[in-house]
Amino acid sequence: MPTFYHWLTIWAGPGPVFIEGKKEVGDKEIGECPQGAELALWQSVLDTPCLFTCQTVQALDDMLQALVMDGMNPNMLILQHFLEIILPWSLLSDKVHEQMRALGTISRLLRFICNFPELSHMEEFSMSGKLMSIFGLFCMGCNHEISIEASEALHYLFKILVLQRSVKQKTETILKDLQKHFRGAWLTSLQDLTLFFKKYLTPEERADMIMVSMEAMTNTSRHDISAASKMLKMILKYTIPEIGKVPEIIQYIYYHMNSITETTAQKTIKKILYLLSQYYTDEVILTLLKIEDQSQKGVCRPWEILASFPKGYETIMDYLLQRLTPHQRSKDQEPSHRTEISPLIATRAIHELLLEPSRRMEVQSFFSSLFMALLFQISFLVVEVDTEISQDQQHIAEWVDPISSTVEALKTLMRSSGYGDYVSSIQRHGGWWLLVNPERHYDGVTVLARSLVINNCWHNRPLFSSIIRFLQDPDCKNHLTALVFLTELLQCPDVAASVDDFTTRILANWFKSEEPAIVKPLLQMLEVFAKHENMVRRLRILQPYVLNCCYSSNSDIVLETLLVLKNLLRHLTWWHSSSFLIQLSFTLAPFFEEVKAPLGEWTRECGVGGGGAQGPDRSCFPTHACLLSQVSEHLRLAAFEIYGSLLAKVKKRGLVFPLKHQILNLLVPLVLHLRDVNTDVALICRSALCHTAAVLGWSKLKAVFAEKDVWNILGALLEQETNKALWFLKQCVALFKSPQVPIRWAAVWFAGQIIQTLDLEEIDEIEEAYTALRHMQRDSDPMVSCLTTQTFYILEAKKKLLLAKPPTSCFCRRRPQRHYF
């Protein structure tokens, strides 16, 4: 057999042939390694038009096979080096015989490698995807001979992958099935290719296969374009497996989309972009935004392509919405991507997609969720002032203000949904400026919601449903924004009509919060509930939560609750709200006197319990006492106003036992507060007394209540309702602790009048009242203590007369039964 250099001399020819590195044949030196010389020889062989004998071809194959060996096993890195030189002859040459020789050489080299169960550096061999794509395209070529050679090469490549990457127990079965398709039709090869693409290639190799096929679609040959399109459609027909190098694929599509003019190829490229955006949304979005930031827009319209698929558009939007609202992400959903976009990048991508006019109908389906998500994102950026930007988005955020870009996205959403007039209306009312102002942000939220209500926005009910779903999570962020927005949204008749028990219970759970900022919008919702017939029926669910706010340790919440209740009563009727009004009457009594702030609140304000050895800051005591007095006075006045309005709604025929008991229980306090230092309270009490007399059917006392002073009223009351003397006495004793001197004075006086009407047996039953009255002798006010002392003298004298009086006959008329509740 001729030596290696003999073959080199024969086939090198007179001219130089260049190969990689320092390898030249002919007039120049061969190179430093035998592989270089062998490859140079092989290149010359390809370029020779004459026919070769089988011995010649076999000799060349033997040399390549010997060179590819590394010890006892083939070295796949050496094979890769050979293929990088041989493949261009099959791709770039326009001569059929050169292409056939190249493909035949590769096929026989792969067949040789199939005989070895173990291969060196197989993990580092990275050309499987490229080879599979190239061979697949040649299988569908118009030249039958080339197609046969490519089919054989593809078959041996499949065999290598099966031997090296399949489960050993299944290898034999797979090889038998594969052998059945040897030299089969191109459709059979394509079906096998689809299987191997999904099962035996790595993600990076799959990406190489897609890239080679896309490059083929930029050729001028219509047949090559068609073959590449068919291959891509086949391998991506069903589910798409994991694919690597996604940014590279997206960049290629972006920069070469305009050079692909064939209709089928354009559709295929768009389909690839669509599929990648479905499975690798994060990487696709990041790559597109990065490209647009680094180059001029207009090179390609990727957002238009993404928007051209209706279902895909919705899927992408839904995915971006999840990125915008991480709290709504399903717990079962595991991250399957290497990178994740931030809410800011998601916002920008949403903005780009919304600018595409082709999907206006689809925007309607997710308007409410997207609207609230963008609003929550604005609240997060404005209120929490979290401007930390991750490294993943620094290249985007360098020139983008997060707040303004999110607001613009919200405006674009409204315009694309047909609400451009609303955007202008909000602008006229300063809503957009308020929305980005940290101190007035929630005023901006109110203006935004009010605009939707005033203009009777069609999406009001979907927005309402979105908010309720959001509020179901007790740990959700931006709940204050949701509650403020909902307060205004409930003004819409359609929204009010959709409120049910389930919705009301969700709102009721938020009353458990002790934050005044959260409770305030909830309390404001009560007035809205009272204005609509459908929601009035739901007040029964909120009643216990609202009344419980009256006992909050936060004085701001208590005051806000009473003020809301005061306004609420204007809209309530006895027919719909009798139960609530009865419970309310029992809640108000503690507020008729001056309310002291909770100790914890007082100590926090003044620093008690802190400050080290210096103790609390006593300089704040007078100021704090003044503030407490103002708050207490507002609470007292609101409580009396509420009670007066409540009595005005009660009718005699609707008077039931619990309410009647409470009305009688508050009778003496109303009378004594006619001497209240606050003249407004006194006026309210007189009006309330008149309503009380009307409800109880006390026609004579009604005139007395309306015109007479405290002393005449108390006398007339005791004279007419003698059987309730002990009950009245108990009410007087409770008022001994009143901070107002005139009320304590009147309470002591009336207590004395009542005790004088009692007999010895009844006097023995009121030891507690006697003890309390005796304590009043040490009252801080001299007028009260003096009156108490005088009262005791009178009572002692009365008691002596009763003791000196002989017992009456058993046949005498029995004394009236006293009531002591």
Residue, then its C-alpha position, 0 to 999 in steps of 0.5 A: m500500500p502506498t505510504f501516507y506521503h505518497w498519497l499526499t504527493i499524488w493528490a496535493g496538486p500544484g497549488p496550495v490548499f489551506i487548512e486550519g492553522k499551519k497546515e498547507v499542502g503542495d508548494k508550502e509545508i504540511g504542518e506540524c502534525p500528521q492530522g494536518a497533512e492527512l486533512a490537506l490530502w483529503q481536501s485535494v481529493l475532494d477537488t479532483p474530478c476524476l473517478f476513484t477506485c475503491q482501494t483509493v477511497q478505502a485508503l483515505d478512510d483508513m487514514l482518517q480512522a487511524l487519526v481519529m483513534d486515541g489509544m483503544n477508543p476514538n477521540m470525539l474531539i479529534l473527530q470534531h476537529f475533522l468535521e469542522i474542516i470537512l463539513p464546509w465542503s458539503l455546505l459551501s461547495d456547489k459541486v455535487h461530487e464534492q458534496m457527495r465525497a464529503l458526506g460519504t467520508i463523514s458517513r463512513l467515519l461515523r460508521f467506524i466509530c459505531n463499532f466502539p462501545e466507549l468513546s473518549h471525550m463524548e461529553e465534550f463533543s458538541m456537534s451533534g445538533k449541527l450534524m443532525s440539522i445538516f444531514g436532515l436538510f440534505c435528506m430532503g434535498c432535491n439530489h437523490e444521491i446526496s440525500i442517500e449519503a446524508s441519510e446514511a450519515l444521519h443513521y450512524l449519528f443516531k446509532i452513536l447517540v443511542l449507544q452513548r446516551s440511551v438506557k442500556q436495557k433499551t439500547e438493543t430494541i432501539l437499534k433494531d427499530l433504527q435499522k428498519h429505517f436505514r436508507g428510508a424515505w426522507l419523511t422517515s428520517l425526519q420522524d426519527l430526527t424529531l424523536f432524537f431531537k427531543k430525547y437524545l440531544t442536550p439543550e445546547e445541541r437542540a439550540d444548534m440544530i434550530m440555529v442551523s435550520m434558521e440559517a438555511m432559511t436565509n439562503t436564496s434557494r427556495h428548496d433549502i428554505s422549504a426543507a428548513s421550514k419543514m424540519l423546524k415545524m416537525i421538531l417543534k410540532y408538539t411539546i417543546p423540550e428544554i432548549g439552550k442558547v435562547p438569547e442567541i436564537i432571539q438575537y439571530i431572529y431579531y437581526h435576520m428577520n427582515s432578510i427572510t422574505e419567503t412567506t413560509a419561512q417567515k411564519t416558521i420564524k415567528k412560530i419559533l419566537y412564539l414558542l420560545s416566548q411561551y416556554y422561556t418568557d424571562e429570557v426572551i423578554l430580557t434579550l429583546l429589551k437588551i437588544e432594543d436598548q443597545s440598537q435602534k428600534g425598527v430593525c425588527r418588530p418582535w413585539e408585533i410578532l408576539a402580539s400576532f398570536p392571540k393565545g400566545y399574547e394572552t399567555i405571555m401577558d398572564y405570565l408577565l402579570q405573575r411576575l408583576t404580582p409575585h404573591q399571586r403565583s401558584k404555590d405549585q408552580e416551580p420556576s423552570h427558567r434560569t433567569e427571572i425578570s423583575p416587576l420593573i422589566a415585566t412592566r416595561a414588557i407589558h407596556e411594549l405589548l400594549l402598544e401593539p394595536s392588533r390585540r385590543m380585544e384580548v386586552q379586555s380579558f385581563f384588563s382588571s387584573l393588569f390594572m390592579a397589578l400596575l396600580f399596586q406596583i405604583s403604590f409599592l414604588v411610591v409609598e415604600v420607596d424601594t428603589e433597589i434595582s437588581q443587577d439583572q435590570q440595571h442596563i434597563a433601569e439606567w434611563v427608565d424611572p420606575i414610577s413614571s414608566t409604571v404610570e405610563a404603562l397604566k395609562t397605555l392600558m386604559r387607552s388601549s382599552g378605550y378609556g382615553d377620556y378617563v386618562s384625560s379626566i384624571q389628568r384634569h383632576g390632578g390624579w396622576w400627580l397625586l398618584v406619584n406623590p408619597e404624601r398624597h398617593y392614596d388621594g390619587v388612588t381615590v381620584l382614579a377609582r372615582s373617575l371609573v365610577i363617574n364614567n360608569c366604566w364597563h370593567n368596574r365589576p371585574l375590577f371589584s372581583s379582582i380586588i376581592r380575590f386579592l384581599q382573600d390573602p390576609d398577608c397580601k401587600n398593598h392591601l391599603t391601596a385595594l381598600v381605598f380603591l374599593t371604597e370608591l368602587l362600591q359607589c358604582p350601582d353595578v358593583a354594589a349589586s354584586v356584593d354578597d355574603f362571601t364578599t362581605r365576610i372577606l371585608a369583615n376579616w380586615f376589621k381585625s387590623e389595629e392600623p387606623a389607616i386600614v380601618k378608616p376605609l373599611l369604616q367609610m365603606l359602611e356608609v356606602f353599604a347603608k345607601h344601597e338596598n342590596m348591601v344594607r342586608r349585609l350589614r349584619i355581617l359587619q355589625p360585630y366587627v364595627l361595634n368592636c372598633c368602639y373598644s379599640s385601644n387606639s383612640d383614633i379608631v374609636l373616634e373614626t368609628l363613632l363619626v362613621l356611625k353618626n353618618l351611618l344612622r342617617h341612611l339606616t331604617w328601623w325595618h332593615s337594621s333594628s338588630f344593629l341599632i339595638q346592639l349599638s344602643f348598648t355600646l354607646a353608654p360608656f362614651f357618655e362620660e369623659v373617656k380616658a385614654p388607655l394607659g399603654e397609649w399614654t405611656r407611649e406618648c410621654g415616654v413612661g417606662g423609658g428614659g433611664a434614670q431620668g424617667p418620663d418627660r413630664s413636660c408633655f403631660p399638660t399637652h397630652a392631657c389637653l389632647l386627651s380632653q379634646v378627643s374625649e369631648h369629640l367622642r362624648l358628643a358623637a356618642f350622644e348624637i348617635y344615641g339621639s338619632l337612634l331614638a328618633k328611628v324607634k317607634k312605639r310598636g317596634l319597642v322590644f325588651p332589650l331596647k326598652h331596658q336600655i332606654l330606661n337604663l339611660l334615662v337618668p343619665l340623659v336627665l342629668h346631662l341636661r346640666d352638661v358643660n357642653t351645651d350641645v350635649a345638653l340640647i341633644c339630651r333634651s331632644a332624646l328625652c322627648h323621643t324617649a317619652a314618645v317611645l315609652g308612651w309617657s305623654k305627660l312626661k313628654a311635656v315636662f321633658a321638653e320645657k322643665d329644668v332638671w329638678n322638675i324633671l327628676g321630681a316628675l319622673l320619680e313621682q310617675e315611675t315610683n316603682k323604678a326608684l331603685w333602678f333610678l338610684k343605681q343610675c345615680v350612683a354610677l354618675f357619682k364618678s362623673p368628671q363634671v361637678p354639676i352632674r355629680w351634684a345633681a346625681v347626689w341630690f336625686a339619690g337623696q330624693i329617691i332614698q327618702t321615698l324608701d321604707l326601712e326594708e328597702i333602705d337595708e337593701i341599698e347598702e352599696a348606694y349608701t357606701a357610694l354616697r358616704h364616699m361622696q362626702r370626700d368629693s374634691d368639689p366642696m359643693v358636692s361634698c357639702l350637699t352629700t353631708q346635708t343629704f345624710y343628715i336628712l336621710e338619718a332623720k328620715k330613718k329615725l322617723l321610720l324606726a319610731k313609727p309603729p308597724t302597720s297592720c298586715f291588712c294594710r295596703r302593700r307597698p308597690q314593688r320596686h324594680y332594681f335592675 
